[in-house]
């Protein structure tokens, strides 16, 4: 059954993906991205809380896990892509299972 998600919830999930991509692109060389990476990690945590604690989830007891995956797929499909091809989606591990995090 398709869900109708609140706009702020969809936007928070889109922002989570955008921040995830930014974090993946930060450098690991000392002095080149440490502060940026810290800021982005903190933003991911805040967005994760915003998405998972959204009041919408209390309105759909029993179907929340399926709705959560639907939200992720919806936000991913609507998210602008970087120029390079991606080898998967951040919400799934290499076996297509849900990964931890946003």
N, C-alpha and C positions, 0 to 999 in steps of 0.2 A: 504494500500500500504506500503510495507516494506521500511524503510529508510536505507540509507548507511551513518552511522555517522562517522565523523572524529575520528581517533584514540585518539587524545588528549582529545576530548569531552567524549568519553567512559571511558577513564582512569580517568578523573576528577570525573565522576559519581561514578566509582568504589572506588576511594579514599574517596569520600563523605561517602559512606556506611561503609567503613573500619573505618573512623574517628568517625562516629555515633556509631558504636559498641564499640569502645574504650571509648568514652564518657559515654556510658551507663554502662560500667564496672568500672568507677572510683568511689572511695569511697566518701561518704558524711560526714564522721566523720571529725571534725575539725583537720587540720594539716595532713590529709592523702591523699588528692587528690585535694585540692582547686586550687593549681597552675596548676596541670596537667589538670584539668577540664577547667580552663580558657584558656589554650593553645589550647585545643581541640575545645572549642567553637569558638575561633578565627579562627582556621583552617576551621571549618565548614562554617563559614561566608565567608571566602575567596573562598572556593570551590563552595559554592552556587553562588557567583558572577561569578566565572569562568564558571560555567555550564550555568547559565541563560543569561549571556551577551555574550556567544560565537557567533562569526560571522555566524556560521552555521544556526542559527535560522532565520536570515534575508533572507535566500535562499528558505525558504518554507512557505511563507505567507499563512495564512488560514488553515494550517494543523499543526501548531506548537504545540497546546495542545496535540493532538494525538501522534505526534512524540515525545514529551517530555515523555509521559507515556511509549512509546515504548523503549526509551533510558533507562529509569529507570528499566524496566523489563529485558532488555538485560543485563545491568550492574549487576543487582541482580542475574540473572541466571548464569553469569560467575564468580561471586564473590565467593571465597572459604568460606565455612561455618564453624562456630565454632562447637565444638563437641556436645554441648547441642542443643536440638531442639528449634526452634524459634516459637513464637506464633504470627506470622504475619510478615508483611513487614513494614519498617519504612515509606514508602511513602503512606501507606493507614491507615485510622483509623479503628476502630473495625467493621465498617459497609462496608468496602471495598472502601470508598471514599478517594480521594486524600487528604492527610494531608498537612499542611503547612511545608515549609522547602524544603530541597534538594530533 
